[in-house]
Amino acid sequence: MFSGKNQRPAVRIDTLVGRNTEISGDLSFSGGLHVDGSVRGNISASNGPESMLSLSQHGVIKGEIHVPHVTINGTVEGDVYAEQRLELGAEARITGDVHYNLIEMTVGATVDGKMVHKPAGPMLAISHQKSAQDNTPVSPRNAGT
């Protein structure tokens, strides 16, 4: 049932916000971003589905996060949008809604908001309308017949 393959992307840190650093304003990056300090503003990945954000237990983000791969072990005040994978460590504290495709949550992590599952691929829509010919429901099995 389990493939045993590691679904995590390779961790590559291109940008580091140090523990004694505070950034005020929106932050856009590509590659890997690690935050030990404080960011007051929205964070978004500007390039590709492999971009990754990691927030240490000392880090604080006050703003929305829009990054495909997110690892949180600090404090976030704002909504989190992780299109690919979200990992919440034991020290993670999120006040805001969490939108995710895959999630891994360690005991001790807290989310004060809604958790919304957003699958990565397109969803197959099934119509329950009646066909005009024979008054039978239209479904993938009898569509086009």
NUTOR-198162 format. One record per residue (C-alpha): residue in three letters; x, y, z; chain. Coordinates in steps of 0.5 Angstrom, whole numbers, always signed. Each point is the difference from the previous one (the first is absolute). Layout:
NUTOR-198162
+------+-------+-------+-------+------+
| code |     u |     v |     w | unit |
+------+-------+-------+-------+------+
|  ALA |     X |     Y |     Z |    A |
...
+------+-------+-------+-------+------+
end
This chain:
NUTOR-198162
+------+-------+-------+-------+------+
| code |     u |     v |     w | unit |
+------+-------+-------+-------+------+
|  MET |    +0 |    +0 |    +0 |    A |
|  PHE |    +6 |    +5 |    +2 |    A |
|  SER |    +5 |    +1 |    -6 |    A |
|  GLY |    +5 |    +2 |    +5 |    A |
|  LYS |    +3 |    +5 |    -4 |    A |
|  ASN |    +1 |    +7 |    +3 |    A |
|  GLN |    -5 |    +5 |    -3 |    A |
|  ARG |    +4 |    +6 |    +3 |    A |
|  PRO |    +4 |    +4 |    -5 |    A |
|  ALA |    +8 |    +1 |    +1 |    A |
|  VAL |    +1 |    +5 |    +5 |    A |
|  ARG |    +4 |    +6 |    -3 |    A |
|  ILE |    +0 |    +7 |    +4 |    A |
|  ASP |    +2 |    +6 |    -5 |    A |
|  THR |    -3 |    +5 |    +5 |    A |
|  LEU |    +1 |    +0 |    +8 |    A |
|  VAL |    -3 |    +5 |    +4 |    A |
|  GLY |    +4 |    +0 |    +7 |    A |
|  ARG |    -3 |    +0 |    +7 |    A |
|  ASN |    +2 |    +7 |    +1 |    A |
|  THR |    -3 |    +3 |    -6 |    A |
|  GLU |    -7 |    +3 |    -1 |    A |
|  ILE |    -3 |    +1 |    -7 |    A |
|  SER |    -6 |    +5 |    -1 |    A |
|  GLY |    -3 |    -1 |    -7 |    A |
|  ASP |    -2 |    -6 |    -5 |    A |
|  LEU |    +5 |    -5 |    -2 |    A |
|  SER |    +1 |    -3 |    -6 |    A |
|  PHE |    +5 |    -6 |    -1 |    A |
|  SER |    +2 |    -6 |    -5 |    A |
|  GLY |    +3 |    -6 |    +3 |    A |
|  GLY |    +1 |    -1 |    +7 |    A |
|  LEU |    -2 |    +5 |    +6 |    A |
|  HIS |    +2 |    -1 |    +7 |    A |
|  VAL |    -3 |    +5 |    +5 |    A |
|  ASP |    +3 |    +0 |    +7 |    A |
|  GLY |    -2 |    +7 |    +1 |    A |
|  SER |    -6 |    +4 |    -1 |    A |
|  VAL |    -4 |    +2 |    -6 |    A |
|  ARG |    -6 |    +5 |    +0 |    A |
|  GLY |    -3 |    -1 |    -7 |    A |
|  ASN |    -2 |    -5 |    -5 |    A |
|  ILE |    +5 |    -5 |    -2 |    A |
|  SER |    -1 |    -4 |    -7 |    A |
|  ALA |    +4 |    -4 |    -5 |    A |
|  SER |    +1 |    +3 |    -6 |    A |
|  ASN |    +3 |    -6 |    -4 |    A |
|  GLY |    -2 |    -7 |    -1 |    A |
|  PRO |    -3 |    -5 |    +4 |    A |
|  GLU |    +6 |    -2 |    +3 |    A |
|  SER |    +1 |    +6 |    +4 |    A |
|  MET |    +0 |    -1 |    +8 |    A |
|  LEU |    -1 |    +4 |    +6 |    A |
|  SER |    +3 |    -2 |    +7 |    A |
|  LEU |    -2 |    +3 |    +7 |    A |
|  SER |    +4 |    -1 |    +6 |    A |
|  GLN |    -3 |    -1 |    +7 |    A |
|  HIS |    +3 |    +7 |    +1 |    A |
|  GLY |    -3 |    +3 |    -6 |    A |
|  VAL |    -6 |    +4 |    -1 |    A |
|  ILE |    -4 |    +2 |    -6 |    A |
|  LYS |    -6 |    +5 |    +0 |    A |
|  GLY |    -3 |    +0 |    -7 |    A |
|  GLU |    -3 |    -5 |    -5 |    A |
|  ILE |    +5 |    -6 |    -3 |    A |
|  HIS |    -1 |    -2 |    -7 |    A |
|  VAL |    +6 |    -5 |    -1 |    A |
|  PRO |    -1 |    -8 |    -3 |    A |
|  HIS |    +4 |    -3 |    +6 |    A |
|  VAL |    +0 |    +3 |    +7 |    A |
|  THR |    +3 |    -3 |    +6 |    A |
|  ILE |    -2 |    +4 |    +6 |    A |
|  ASN |    +2 |    -1 |    +7 |    A |
|  GLY |    -1 |    +8 |    +3 |    A |
|  THR |    -5 |    +5 |    +0 |    A |
|  VAL |    -5 |    +2 |    -6 |    A |
|  GLU |    -5 |    +5 |    +0 |    A |
|  GLY |    -4 |    +0 |    -6 |    A |
|  ASP |    -2 |    -5 |    -5 |    A |
|  VAL |    +4 |    -6 |    -3 |    A |
|  TYR |    +0 |    -2 |    -7 |    A |
|  ALA |    +4 |    -6 |    -2 |    A |
|  GLU |    -1 |    -3 |    -7 |    A |
|  GLN |    +4 |    -6 |    +1 |    A |
|  ARG |    +2 |    -2 |    +7 |    A |
|  LEU |    -1 |    +3 |    +7 |    A |
|  GLU |    +4 |    -3 |    +6 |    A |
|  LEU |    -2 |    +3 |    +7 |    A |
|  GLY |    +5 |    -1 |    +6 |    A |
|  ALA |    -1 |    -1 |    +7 |    A |
|  GLU |    +1 |    +7 |    +1 |    A |
|  ALA |    -4 |    +3 |    -5 |    A |
|  ARG |    -5 |    +5 |    +1 |    A |
|  ILE |    -5 |    +2 |    -5 |    A |
|  THR |    -6 |    +6 |    +1 |    A |
|  GLY |    -3 |    -1 |    -7 |    A |
|  ASP |    -3 |    -4 |    -5 |    A |
|  VAL |    +5 |    -6 |    -3 |    A |
|  HIS |    -1 |    -2 |    -7 |    A |
|  TYR |    +4 |    -6 |    -2 |    A |
|  ASN |    +0 |    -6 |    -5 |    A |
|  LEU |    +4 |    -5 |    +5 |    A |
|  ILE |    +2 |    +1 |    +7 |    A |
|  GLU |    +4 |    -2 |    +5 |    A |
|  MET |    -2 |    +2 |    +7 |    A |
|  THR |    +4 |    -2 |    +7 |    A |
|  VAL |    -3 |    +0 |    +6 |    A |
|  GLY |    +0 |    +6 |    +4 |    A |
|  ALA |    -1 |    +5 |    -6 |    A |
|  THR |    -6 |    +4 |    +0 |    A |
|  VAL |    -4 |    +3 |    -5 |    A |
|  ASP |    -5 |    +6 |    +2 |    A |
|  GLY |    -4 |    +0 |    -7 |    A |
|  LYS |    -3 |    -4 |    -5 |    A |
|  MET |    +4 |    -6 |    -4 |    A |
|  VAL |    -2 |    +0 |    -7 |    A |
|  HIS |    +2 |    -6 |    -4 |    A |
|  LYS |    +2 |    +2 |    -7 |    A |
|  PRO |    +2 |    -6 |    -5 |    A |
|  ALA |    +5 |    +1 |    -5 |    A |
|  GLY |    -3 |    -2 |    -6 |    A |
|  PRO |    -6 |    +1 |    -4 |    A |
|  MET |    -7 |    -3 |    +3 |    A |
|  LEU |    -4 |    -4 |    -4 |    A |
|  ALA |    -7 |    +3 |    +0 |    A |
|  ILE |    -6 |    -4 |    +0 |    A |
|  SER |    -7 |    +3 |    -3 |    A |
|  HIS |    -6 |    -2 |    +3 |    A |
|  GLN |    -4 |    +3 |    -5 |    A |
|  LYS |    -6 |    -4 |    -4 |    A |
|  SER |    +1 |    -1 |    -7 |    A |
|  ALA |    -5 |    +3 |    -5 |    A |
|  GLN |    -1 |    -7 |    -4 |    A |
|  ASP |    -2 |    -5 |    +6 |    A |
|  ASN |    +0 |    +4 |    +6 |    A |
|  THR |    +6 |    -4 |    +3 |    A |
|  PRO |    +5 |    +3 |    +4 |    A |
|  VAL |    +7 |    +2 |    -4 |    A |
|  SER |    +6 |    -3 |    +4 |    A |
|  PRO |    +7 |    -2 |    -3 |    A |
|  ARG |    -3 |    -7 |    -2 |    A |
|  ASN |    -6 |    +2 |    -4 |    A |
|  ALA |    +3 |    +7 |    -2 |    A |
|  GLY |    +0 |    +0 |    -8 |    A |
|  THR |    -5 |    -6 |    -1 |    A |
+------+-------+-------+-------+------+
end
